[in-house]
Amino acid sequence: MNLSIRLAHLYPKLMNLYGDRGNIICLRHRCRARGIELTVDELDLGDRLDPQAYDLIFIGGGQDREQRRIVRDLIDVKGEAIRQAVEEGVAALAVCGGYQLFARYYRPAVGEDLPGLGIFDAHTEHPGEDVARCIGNVVADWDGGTLAGFENHGGRTYLGGGARPLATVRTGYGNNGVDKTEGAVYKNAYGTYLHGSLLPKNPRFADHVLRLALRRRYGEVELAPLDDALEEAAHAAAIRVATSR
């Protein structure tokens, strides 16, 4: 069977903090190595999203300035379609600023609240510019394994009763530095603060996202194993660095 995935990459120029585009590069590599065709459509300001056309939606991180630039387009132009896609089982990965805007709202240190899509039952508040940011390497327990990455965010995210965390923080701050949660999950949508980029350092999670993207079109698909020696070494090195402090 010839397998294919179509991915919507939201605001690739504006929301690409700390090389979040590396997640797309990782997915391309892992698909190509298995003979899976990956088509990436870059959707910028003004571009509409067809909820029936995509198997995976990705949005990276951005500073407050970039979030303000995209928020009205995200809500008014793409919002209804993104929500429909997620409800229908499309996989989604939202990182840092994208994660905040996939939740209910972001309250920055300065300026008005930024409304979110409300996909995740969560909200984010910035405690003020005089409060230290959540910066550093992260190790979090996820699905019997670990996620490793790097975080740098001023906002603190708090989950509501309708959201469950992606992972439990072992080292680092995660959502808010208090409750040990990292990220959020709703259906096949995942929000996280982990840069790194996230997927190259976490091949098991990368394949989990690919399976979800394939499932909607093909049902359960068994992915051929890859030689992940380099990726596993990067994963282990990230854990050593994070836990050595």
N, C-alpha and C positions, 0 to 999 in steps of 0.2 A: 504494500500500500504506500502510495506517495503522500506523505504528510506535509501540511503547510500551516503556517501561523501568520496572521496579520496583526500587526501591533500599531497602536496609535501612540506616538510620542508627543506629549503635550508640551508646547513652549520650549523646544530644545535649546534655543539660544538664550532665553531669559532665565530659565530654571535649570541650571547646570552647575550648581555650586559643588566645589570640591570634586569635579570630574564625574558627576553622576551619569554622564553619557557612557561611562565605562560599563554600566549595567547593560546597555544596549549592545556594546561590543562583545561582552561576555555571552549574551544570548545568541548573537550571530554565530560565534565560534561553536557553541554547544549544539546549535541546530545544524550548522554546516557539517560538523564531524559525524552527525547521525543521518545526513541526507535529508534533513527537514528544511523545507523552503520557508524562510522568514522574510516577510515583506514589512518594511517599516514606513509608515506615513507620518511625516512631521507636520503637526497641526499647530499653527501659530495664531496670533490674534486675528479674529474674523473668520477663521476656518471652522466649519461645522463638523460635527462628529456623527456618523451613522451608527447607531447602537447595534445594528444587525451585522455590521461589516467587520467587527474586530473580535479577536480572541483574547487580547491583552491590551491594557492601557497602562502607560507609564508616565509619571511626572516626577521630576527631580526637585532639588531644593533651590531656594533663592532667598536673598535678603529682603528686608521689609520693602525696600524700594521696588524690587521686581514683583513682589507679591501684590503691591498696590497697582502695578501696571496691568496685571493679568486678571485681577479678581472679578471685575465686572464682566469681562469676556467669558471667564470660567463659569460664572453663575448664569449670565443671560444668554450666551450663545451656545455653550456646550453643556451646561449643567443638567438639564432635563435628560439629554441623551446619555450622559455618563451615568446618572442615577438609574435609568432604565437598563443600561447595559449590565451594571453591577447586579441589579435585581434579577436579571435573566441569567446570571452565572458567569459573565465575563470576568476574567482575572484582572486584577489591577494591583499595581505597586506604586505607592506614593511615598516619597522620601522628604523628610525635614519640612521645608516650607510647603511642599506639595501635600504632605501629610496633614499639616495644620489646616490647609484650605479644603481638604477632603472631610474635615470634621465640621463642627457646628459654627465656630467662629474663632478668630484670633484677635486678642486685645493687645496691641503693641504698646511699647513703653511711651510712645508719643503718637498722637493722632487718634482718629476714630477706629472703632472696631472694624475688622474685615470679615464679612460674612463668608461662611463656608458652604460646601455642598450638603453637609449633614449626613454623609455616608457613614462616618464613624460617630457614634454617640460619645463625643468628647469635645472639649474646648481647651483653648490655650490662652494663657495670660502671661505677659512679660512683667516681671516684678519691678522693673525700673533699670535705667542705664547705670545706676550706681551699684547694682547687684551683680556679682560675678556670673559669667556665662557658664553653661554646662559644656565643658570642653575636655576632650580626652578620648582615650581608647576604651572600648566597651567589650565586655564578654557577657553574653546573656544565654540562659538555658532555654532551648527551643526544641520541643518534640523529641525529647530523649537525647538531644545533641546540643551543640552550641552555635551561636552566631557571634561573629567577631566583626568589629567595625570601628569607626571614628565618629564622634559626635561634636558638634559645635553649634549650640542654639541658646538663645536668651530666653525664649518662651518656655513655660512649664505647661505641659499638657495633662489634663485630668480626665479620666475615663468615666463615663456615666454607666448606668446599670445595663444599658443595651450593648455595651462593647466589652470585648474580652481582650486582654493583652496578647501581643504576638509572642513575647518572651518575658522571662524573669531575670532581672539584672543581677549578675554576680560581681562585676566590676564596672564602675562608671555610674552615670546618672540616670540614663533612660528618659522616660517621659517627664519626670519632675524632680528627681533626686531624693524623693521621700518614700514612695510606696513600692519601689523596686520593679515597677512595670516598665516595659519597653514596647512601644508601638501599639497597634490596635488591629483587630481582625473583624471584618464583617463579610459573611459569605466567602467569596473568593477574592476579596479586596484586602490588601495589607498596607498598613501605614507604619513607618519606622523613622527613627532619627539617624539610622546608621548609614554613614557614607563609607568610603573605603577605596574604591567603590564596593558596595555591599556584595553583589553577586559573584565577582571574581574570587573574593576571599571565602565565599561560602557556597561551594559547588552543590552541596546537598540541597540547600534552599533554592538555588538557581534551578535545579532540576524539578523541585517541587512546583515552582512557578510555571515551568514549561509543561508539566503534566496537567496542571489546571487549565492552561491555555488550550491544550490539545483535547481535553476531556469534553469540552462543550460541543466540539464538532465530530469527534471520533469515538467518544466514550473512553473507557480506561485504556491507556496505552503504556506498554512496557518500554521504557527508554533503554537503548543499548548502553552498556557501561562504557565509560571513557577512561583514559589514562589521566587521572587527576593528581598525579604525584606533585606537580608544581603548585596546583591550587591548594592541595592539602598542606603542603609545606608553608605556603603563605598564610593559611588559616592557623596553623600551629604557631608560626612566628608571631602573628597578631595576638594570639592568646598569651604567649610568653611575655610580650612587651606590656600588655595590659595588666597582667597579674604580677609583674615584677616590682611594681612601685609600692 
